[in-house]
Amino acid sequence: MTTTQSGSQADVAPADLVEVTIDGVTTHVAKGTLIIRAAEQIGIAIPRFCDHPLLAPAGACRQCLVEVAMPGRDGNLAAMPKPQASCTMEVTAGMVVKTQLTSPVAETAQHGVMEFLLINHPLDCPVCDKGGECPLQNQAMSNGRATSRFHDVKRTYAKPLAISTQVLLDRERCILCQRCTRFSAEIAGDPFIDLQMRGAAQQIGRFDEQVLGFEGELPRGEAQLDTSGRPFSSYFSGNTIQICPVGALTSAAYRFRSRPFDLVSTPSIAEHDACGSAIRIDHRRGVVLRRLAGDDPAVNEEWISDKDRFAFRWQTMPDRLEAPLVREDDALIPTSWPDAFHTAATALAGALARGPVAALPGGRVTVEDAHAWGAFARTVLGTNDVDFRARTHSAEEADFLAASVAGAGVGVTYADLERAGFVLLAGLEPEEEAATIFLRLRKGVLAGRVQVATLAPLVSRGASKLRARWLPAAPGTEAEVLDALSGADLGDDPSGAVVLVGERLGAVPGALSAVARLAQRTGARVAWVPRRAGDRGAVEAGLLPTLLPGGRPVADDAARADAAARWGVPSLPSEPGRDLTGILAAAQAGELAGLVVGGLDLEDLPDPAAARAALEAVRASGGVVVQLEVRRSAVTPFADVVLPVAPPVEKAGTFLTWEGRPRSFGAVFDTAAFSDAGVLTELAAAMGRALPAPVWPAWTGARALAPAVPAPEPVAPPAGHVVLATWRLLLDAGRGQDGEPHLAGTAHRPVARLAPGTAEALGLADASEITVRGPRGAVTLPLVLVPMAEHVVWLPQHAPGVSVHSDLGAGAGDVVEVVR
């Protein structure tokens, strides 16, 4: 029997194909294909444990033994003397392979290996978390002996061994397949778990400097230990639980909570960042018990961050809004939906009669919700005072988004990042702000296809694992450094290079303009990477004061007329609106009659105190504040009407990734909860308006011009002062991680970072702690000296016990004082 391969091999030149026969089936596969993969291509499953398609071959478990024969020098077929591991051996021309299906020798070898693996493995399948989805359990039945010849006492260990607060190890279950250790070395780049000891004493364990011979030199040069000193400091540790083929690695949060066959699984999309990672949500009796990585080769492959995996209980916290609230006698009381809609509609109608009402949607909304917010603001509230950017922002950023992002469709993709040749990170720390991007970049770096450079005040832990070339830039000087770059600085082929622009660059005057100039003179491709899942969709929906859906400029008469026609209204407001800062300033000055607020976390705003004052001023002036939110927040005490909206697990929708790729997901639970779009549709109806939801093609007319802000002159801080650098860490004090104490235990310890030279100049070289003082207050943290830009101090933006914007009243690029 003969077969030919299709799909990915269709483009392989005939000279790069080899003929191999497996169990009597002759096929042609690409050179370098492993025997186990060639067998899969023709539908033959060889049992295995250590093999994983995204990990390098190891041949550790020996379960995949097969008989192999190859032509010798004389051309005659010669069998190899012993069975071979099919997961490490590549096919060669004329090779003949016999698997357990046709070879008694291979079958016997596999039975023998399985018997050895089960000698010390406990027979506790009924209570094991892996029971029911366990490769060892399944293959012991299909490729093992029916009875055991072992009657002695099995080896046991004290259990569980806490690899971290989140990952627990039952060592007697481990079969030494090394999937977890290979993942830590090849994918995550973290030295958190490794093989220890030799021979019969060998086992998997947490990183131990005494066992592993750690004496000042890091194992694997690109990895760094957490500054807290904790050995397990990986943001991706949960993947080891999922790929463990036995029940050795378990989740502290899920352990002994359920059996796999009791769970209902629903595919979904992670909501914590703009990466759009595929996940699987497992739930039982209306409660989510765990989340696993989905298999999506185009996006996250089979990996997700621990935040995407474990941070899901925020949706069911006790402060979840279960019913609408209206204010009576200065107290919020529960009410019915009809009464809430009537009260909100009446209050908004009265406010609109007195003055303008602005909308602040936040960045958590789906594409469908974002379009509803845009339609509500423009056609019901009649305003362009709408801004989704619940963070530091600028008018220059709005111009950049309108010119380069809105209506652009799918641009740079994950596959492009793996093969870009050169990637410049500007205002972006992928491991902290876009974990899936980090993993794909690291994959390209290790394969030798990508060189990474980072424009930052310091070489972060993630950048070091990407082996990134450091382009030092103190906060505020990024534009100057970008303007100094030439095509030669972007690798051998500048036109194939990619510049990944983080949202933080939008707060640096002139930086995004410098990015546009760099792209124009080198031909490099530019991709904008926001931190929130809903930000890219909000740009497409026109949730900016100068932008309508699909990249239509507010100031363009034709674009505005087209939008009005699609919304079914005679006209739209022609004057560009105010951004978030302008909206809050207007509210504080009494110039707004009301606010409609979505998922706004005040701690993310550049001035949380000013935001609270603005909300208070609206109420004090007789205005109205209507809030749409999943849980009670810092905005709720200022609201007149609170309308609960569904969390992602209770609604269907679409997120747009940073690529512009739509990622649709369905509702996990069928509840009565409204999405933002549902609430706004009913609210509009109560105000006598129909909220349209058309399809919005990209605008083909005149587009907004790219920003052209010159790089500012750098400002030298006075004596005793430095420039503040800060960004959000992946695991911090964000509300999306509420209810996850195990996950919180793996977060990095908040520290302050200074360059040794700066610490010496400030007289702090021997200090264990420093205090950083801003306009409103001070923060005291342990000091860590690292190579970084001089006259700069780095602080985590919003970690447990530290909130830079609230505590200091300062942000990145501001001058602060540092003392012992």
Secondary structure, DSSP 8 states (H G I E B T S, - for coil): -B----GGGGGS-GGGEEEEEETTEEEEEETT-BHHHHHHHTT-----SS--TTS-----S-TTEEEEEEE-TTS-EEE-SS-EETTT-B--TTEEEE-TTT-HHHHHHHHHHHHHHHHSS---GGG-TTTTS-HHHHHHHHHS-SS----S------S-EESSSSEEE-GGG-----HHHHHIIIII---SEEEES-GGG-EEEE--HHHHT-SSS-SSTT----TT--S---TTTHHHHHH-SSSSEEETTTTTS--GGG-EEEEEE--SSTT--EEEEEEETTEEEEEEE--BTTTTBT---HHHHH--GGGG-TTB--S-EEEETTEEEE--HHHHHHHHHHHHHHHHHHS-EEEEEES---HHHHHHHHHIIIIIS----B----SS--HHHHHHHHHHTTT--S-S-HHHHHT-EEEEEES--HHHH-HHHHHHHHHHHHTTSEEEEEEESB--HHHHHTT-EEEE--TT-HHHHHHH--GGGG-S-GGG-EEEEEGGGGGSTTHHHHHHHHHHHH--EEEEE-SSTTHHHHHHTT-BTTEEGGGEETT-HHHHHHHHHHHT-S----S----HHHHHHHHHTT--SEEEEEE--GGGSS-HHHHHHHHHHHHHTT-EEEEEESB--TTGGG-SEEEE---GGGS-EEEE-TTS-EEEE--SS--S---HHHHHHHHHHHTT------------S-----------------TTEEEEEEE--SSSS-GGGTT-HHHHTTS----EEE-HHHHHHTT-TT-SEEEEE-SS-EEEEEEEE-SB-TTEEEEESEETTEEHHHHHS--TT-EEEEE-
